[in-house]
Amino acid sequence: MKKYWERLWNGLVKENPVLVLMLGMCPALAVSTQAANGIGMGLSTLAVLVLSNLVISCLRKVIPDQVRLPAYIVIVASLVTVTELLIKAYLPSLYEELGIYIPLIVVNCIILGRAEAYANKHTPVLSMLDGIGMGLGFTAALTLAGAIRELLGTGKIFGAQLLPEGFGMTIFIQPPGAFLVFALIIAVMNAIGIKTRQRKLVESGCDGNCSLCASAASCDTKSAEEKKPDPDRKDAKGGEQK
C-alpha cells in the first residue's frame, strides 16, 4: 500500500512536473491566466496521462524497442483527439479558452516522459497511479498559479469579486506575470523546506553513488590516492612496505 501512496505523493509534491521538474511549462505559462483554465487544462492532461500510462504499460512487452517512441506518440495522439472532441462537444467555452493548447498535449513532455521513464517499466496499476499523481500535480500547479494571477490581475477568482472594484495589476494576466508567479511559488516551496531527491543529494553528498555526484572525479582521485602504497610506511616487522 505504501508504494501506491508514494506514487501519488511523488507527483503532487516531490516531483511535481511543473514546480520541481519544470516540465510542461509552455501550457502552464500560457493558460494559467485564470484558475478555471488551469483546472480545465490540468484535468485534460490528467486524463491523457492516466490512459496513456495504462495502455503503454499493458503493451510494454509487445511494442518493439525500435519503434516504441512512435508507438507512444500514436497512442497519446489518439487519446488527445478523443479528449479534444469531448471538450469541444460538452465544454465549448473551455475549448475556446484553451484553443491550440489542447492538441498540443500530444507533444507535452510530461506525457512522453512518464511513458518512457515509468509506464514502460512498471505494472498497469502503478503506472495509472503515477499518471494520477503527475496529473494532479500538474493540475494543482496550474490552478494555484491561475488563482494568484486572476486575483492579482482582476481582483476575482472563478468570477467572484474578492478585491475592490477597479483593483488589478494587469502585468499578472500578461506573460511576464506568469514567470513572476511561478517563481514566487517555487521560492516559497524552497523556503518551507520541500526537498526533492536532487536537493537531498546536493545537501548530503552522493550517498555512495558517485555517478550521481558532481564531485565524482574528486572522489575517484581520492580513492586512487588512498590505495596508492606509501614508500615511507613500514610493515609490522620493521621492513619497508612492498
PLY file of the C-alpha trace (Angstrom):
ply
format ascii 1.0
element vertex 242
property float x
property float y
property float z
element edge 241
property int vertex1
property int vertex2
end_header
0.00 0.00 0.00
2.86 2.37 0.78
4.23 2.25 -2.77
0.82 3.20 -4.15
0.54 6.28 -1.93
4.16 7.10 -2.75
3.25 7.31 -6.44
0.53 9.87 -5.73
2.64 11.94 -3.31
5.58 11.83 -5.70
3.65 13.54 -8.49
1.91 16.02 -6.22
4.92 17.31 -4.29
8.28 15.57 -4.51
8.46 15.54 -8.31
5.74 17.98 -9.25
6.07 18.18 -13.03
5.82 21.99 -13.17
7.21 23.26 -9.87
10.04 20.73 -9.42
10.84 19.09 -12.76
9.99 22.20 -14.84
8.11 20.14 -17.45
5.10 21.29 -19.43
5.98 24.94 -18.90
4.57 26.11 -22.25
0.90 25.35 -21.45
1.49 26.20 -17.78
2.61 29.73 -18.63
0.06 30.26 -21.39
-3.24 29.04 -19.93
-2.81 29.90 -16.25
-4.36 33.36 -16.61
-7.45 32.08 -14.75
-7.98 29.34 -12.18
-10.74 27.77 -14.29
-8.41 27.48 -17.28
-5.80 25.83 -15.07
-8.29 23.23 -13.86
-9.51 22.52 -17.39
-6.03 22.12 -18.84
-4.83 20.12 -15.85
-7.72 17.66 -15.89
-7.41 17.20 -19.67
-3.74 16.36 -19.26
-4.52 14.10 -16.29
-6.98 12.05 -18.36
-4.46 11.61 -21.17
-1.67 10.78 -18.70
-3.65 8.08 -16.88
-4.96 6.40 -20.03
-1.66 6.59 -21.92
0.28 5.18 -18.96
-2.25 2.34 -18.66
-2.18 1.44 -22.37
1.61 1.71 -22.67
2.15 -0.37 -19.53
-0.17 -3.09 -20.85
1.65 -3.12 -24.19
5.19 -2.67 -22.88
6.16 -6.28 -23.66
4.55 -6.17 -27.10
5.89 -2.90 -28.53
9.38 -3.42 -30.04
12.10 -1.16 -28.65
12.96 0.10 -32.12
9.53 1.75 -32.58
8.44 2.43 -29.03
8.58 6.25 -29.27
6.48 6.40 -32.48
4.08 3.93 -30.85
3.82 6.15 -27.76
3.05 9.17 -29.94
0.31 7.29 -31.82
-1.29 6.18 -28.53
-1.09 9.65 -26.98
-2.34 11.37 -30.15
-5.38 9.08 -30.28
-6.25 9.82 -26.65
-5.74 13.56 -27.11
-8.03 13.57 -30.16
-10.80 11.88 -28.17
-10.27 14.33 -25.28
-10.36 17.33 -27.61
-13.60 16.19 -29.27
-15.27 15.62 -25.88
-14.27 19.07 -24.63
-15.41 20.68 -27.87
-18.78 18.91 -27.64
-19.56 19.34 -23.94
-17.44 22.33 -22.81
-17.28 24.69 -25.79
-16.39 27.73 -23.68
-13.38 25.92 -22.19
-12.43 24.70 -25.66
-12.35 28.30 -26.91
-10.23 29.40 -23.93
-7.63 26.64 -24.24
-7.57 26.64 -28.03
-4.44 25.17 -29.61
-3.05 24.00 -26.27
-5.41 21.01 -26.17
-4.00 19.27 -29.28
-0.51 20.29 -28.14
-0.91 17.85 -25.22
0.40 15.29 -27.73
3.89 16.77 -27.50
3.72 17.65 -23.80
6.99 16.36 -22.36
5.20 15.22 -19.20
3.19 12.64 -21.19
6.08 11.15 -23.16
8.44 11.50 -20.19
6.26 9.39 -17.87
5.62 6.86 -20.63
9.33 6.34 -21.21
10.55 6.70 -17.63
7.81 4.84 -15.75
4.96 3.19 -17.66
7.38 1.32 -19.91
8.91 -0.42 -16.87
6.10 -0.95 -14.35
2.75 -2.67 -13.91
-0.51 -1.10 -15.15
-1.77 -0.27 -11.63
1.40 1.55 -10.61
1.54 3.28 -13.99
-2.03 4.52 -13.59
-1.27 5.85 -10.09
1.84 7.55 -11.43
-0.30 9.22 -14.09
-2.86 10.29 -11.49
-0.15 11.74 -9.23
1.57 13.61 -12.04
-1.74 14.81 -13.45
-2.93 16.06 -10.06
0.40 17.79 -9.52
0.13 19.48 -12.92
-3.48 20.49 -12.22
-2.64 21.83 -8.75
0.26 23.92 -10.08
-1.81 25.43 -12.91
-4.82 26.09 -10.68
-2.73 27.72 -7.95
-0.86 29.91 -10.43
-4.10 30.76 -12.24
-5.84 31.73 -8.99
-2.97 34.01 -7.95
-2.75 35.64 -11.38
-6.51 36.09 -11.63
-6.75 37.56 -8.13
-3.86 39.99 -8.54
-4.73 40.85 -12.12
-8.52 41.30 -11.87
-9.41 41.00 -8.19
-11.53 37.90 -8.92
-11.30 34.13 -8.53
-13.68 31.92 -10.52
-15.59 35.08 -11.41
-16.23 36.06 -7.79
-15.11 39.58 -6.88
-12.83 39.27 -3.83
-10.97 42.57 -4.04
-12.40 46.07 -4.55
-13.78 47.02 -7.95
-11.17 48.51 -10.22
-8.32 46.67 -8.45
-5.95 44.94 -10.78
-2.29 44.74 -11.69
-2.55 43.86 -15.34
1.02 42.57 -15.50
-0.15 39.41 -13.75
-2.54 38.44 -16.53
0.17 39.04 -19.13
3.09 36.70 -20.00
5.60 38.33 -17.58
3.14 37.75 -14.74
3.27 34.00 -15.33
7.04 33.93 -14.78
6.72 36.07 -11.65
4.00 33.90 -10.11
5.72 30.57 -10.80
9.00 31.96 -9.47
7.18 33.05 -6.30
5.57 29.64 -5.78
8.88 27.81 -6.30
10.64 30.20 -3.90
8.01 29.50 -1.22
8.41 25.74 -1.72
12.15 26.04 -1.25
11.71 28.31 1.78
9.47 25.86 3.64
11.91 23.05 3.00
10.19 20.80 0.49
13.13 18.69 -0.58
13.47 16.78 -3.79
15.85 13.89 -4.32
18.20 16.18 -6.25
18.30 18.67 -3.38
18.97 15.89 -0.86
21.92 14.72 -2.94
23.32 18.24 -3.01
22.97 18.58 0.77
24.10 15.10 1.86
26.55 14.15 -0.90
26.38 11.26 -3.32
25.34 8.74 -0.63
27.72 6.14 -2.01
26.66 6.61 -5.62
29.44 8.69 -7.13
27.86 8.59 -10.59
25.16 10.98 -9.30
27.57 13.29 -7.53
29.08 16.38 -9.14
32.34 15.65 -7.33
32.67 12.13 -8.76
36.05 12.92 -10.29
37.45 14.12 -6.98
36.04 11.03 -5.26
37.80 8.76 -7.76
41.06 10.70 -7.38
40.88 10.50 -3.60
40.20 6.75 -3.69
43.13 6.17 -6.02
45.45 8.15 -3.74
44.32 6.16 -0.69
45.05 2.86 -2.46
48.50 4.00 -3.64
51.24 2.42 -1.47
53.25 4.77 0.74
57.04 4.16 0.31
57.76 5.63 3.74
55.36 3.26 5.53
56.88 0.18 7.16
55.25 -3.13 7.89
54.96 -4.78 11.30
58.39 -6.46 11.00
60.14 -3.16 10.50
60.78 -3.61 6.81
59.59 -1.35 4.07
56.18 -1.97 2.59
56.28 -3.88 -0.70
0 1
1 2
2 3
3 4
4 5
5 6
6 7
7 8
8 9
9 10
10 11
11 12
12 13
13 14
14 15
15 16
16 17
17 18
18 19
19 20
20 21
21 22
22 23
23 24
24 25
25 26
26 27
27 28
28 29
29 30
30 31
31 32
32 33
33 34
34 35
35 36
36 37
37 38
38 39
39 40
40 41
41 42
42 43
43 44
44 45
45 46
46 47
47 48
48 49
49 50
50 51
51 52
52 53
53 54
54 55
55 56
56 57
57 58
58 59
59 60
60 61
61 62
62 63
63 64
64 65
65 66
66 67
67 68
68 69
69 70
70 71
71 72
72 73
73 74
74 75
75 76
76 77
77 78
78 79
79 80
80 81
81 82
82 83
83 84
84 85
85 86
86 87
87 88
88 89
89 90
90 91
91 92
92 93
93 94
94 95
95 96
96 97
97 98
98 99
99 100
100 101
101 102
102 103
103 104
104 105
105 106
106 107
107 108
108 109
109 110
110 111
111 112
112 113
113 114
114 115
115 116
116 117
117 118
118 119
119 120
120 121
121 122
122 123
123 124
124 125
125 126
126 127
127 128
128 129
129 130
130 131
131 132
132 133
133 134
134 135
135 136
136 137
137 138
138 139
139 140
140 141
141 142
142 143
143 144
144 145
145 146
146 147
147 148
148 149
149 150
150 151
151 152
152 153
153 154
154 155
155 156
156 157
157 158
158 159
159 160
160 161
161 162
162 163
163 164
164 165
165 166
166 167
167 168
168 169
169 170
170 171
171 172
172 173
173 174
174 175
175 176
176 177
177 178
178 179
179 180
180 181
181 182
182 183
183 184
184 185
185 186
186 187
187 188
188 189
189 190
190 191
191 192
192 193
193 194
194 195
195 196
196 197
197 198
198 199
199 200
200 201
201 202
202 203
203 204
204 205
205 206
206 207
207 208
208 209
209 210
210 211
211 212
212 213
213 214
214 215
215 216
216 217
217 218
218 219
219 220
220 221
221 222
222 223
223 224
224 225
225 226
226 227
227 228
228 229
229 230
230 231
231 232
232 233
233 234
234 235
235 236
236 237
237 238
238 239
239 240
240 241
